[in-house]
Amino acid sequence: MAMVVKNNLSAKNTLNQLDKNEKAKNKNLKNLSSGLKINSAGDDASGLSISERMEVQIRSLDQDNQNSQNGVSMLKTAEGAVSSTVDILRTLKEKAINAANDTNTDADRATMQKEFDQAIDQIDENAHQSYNGQTLIDGSKEHYVPSPGTYTSMTNETLSSDTDDFTYLTDLKDSEGNSLLIDSTDTMTVSYVMNGKTYTGSTKVGDIMLNGIFDNTVGDADIVLRTPVDNTVGTNEFGETVMNPSGRVALTFMSQRPGVDNQIAGLTITFQDKYGTAKRYANALFNNFRETVRAKDPSNDNAIDLQVGTKSNQTVRTGLTDMRSRALGLRSSDGTTISITSQAKANAALSVLDNALEKALNQQTDLGSVQSRLGYTSANIVTASENTTNAMSVIRDADMAQEMTNYTKNNVLSQAAQSMLAQANQSSSSVLSLLQ
């Protein structure tokens, strides 16, 4: 090789190698200090783009999980209020049963009424339970209910399949074809509660048909009979036709007007023979009326949306029904509570309390089912976040052992290149011996 002084190619080549080794070593140091093998787009443009999208997904999923947990907290708050209402309704039924016992005087019942009223006031307090400043079960978080609202349906499924509107009461049979043993000389008493007021009427059975029960006792201004042979028992707040779930004949009485103030809060039909003795079997069957469609006032769509997805409208949606005493049939629109001040009114109140308890338990069940779903949702979100984090780690996280190995290698190469650069610079100085 020629001896030159202007261009020391050996030194230049060694310097280039030293520069490469230093850059590689510095990259190793950056990766080791950050724990990432992709620190900028220059490291891996497509890898950075993919991992950044994954980072957004992970953070979104973590927020979804937080939303789910906050939603459970809100629903637990509502459930606690409903549970308290259920406890109160149990106590109220005990009081009503006590008031229905003729060992009590009307003065005793008047004293019980005071306690009754206080308990109903507490139900309204429960309904105004709030979470983060939002009241929950006062009807303000209800689903959309179209105008004019819904009509109460009270259904009994214990009658024979050949029952229709024009069946005489004396010809009524149970679902097994057994006669109810109602005689024309028996006395029929009908009681129902609407807007906090108890309506009662009695008459001889005579030749009354099913469609004449209210005409002959309390009048038909408030309640109408739906054809028993039709399995349709009403229309709910979603505009859906409600069918009798058992498929059997469903004797259904409906309120003639919609809304909470016109709901049939309780309904009892009883029979006594001419000696005043209760017709136990017939009474047992006619005490099986249950609410199949709940009366509701018109409402805007204020249901709760819990965002549990990373895209728009990926929500868990739930409406909270009105748990105030008026909506439960315990209080009228003018503030009057149902009465237990007489034996007859106490008996009528029992049916009201059974229906109110059913409403509260249905709401409690709905709240529990949504909480259960949110639990599964949260578990799924956590799993998705974990798997996405694992995928991002494969793309972006540095293998620390490998990076340390590479750093050690590049560090040794840098030191070797520095040593060789010194040797290459020495080759140029040897030219001086020729010039002396």
Summary of the structure (lengths in Angstrom):
residues: 436
radius of gyration: 40.1
end to end distance: 21.2
largest distance: 151.0
contacts: 1379
relative contact order: 0.18
helix: 48%
strand: 17%
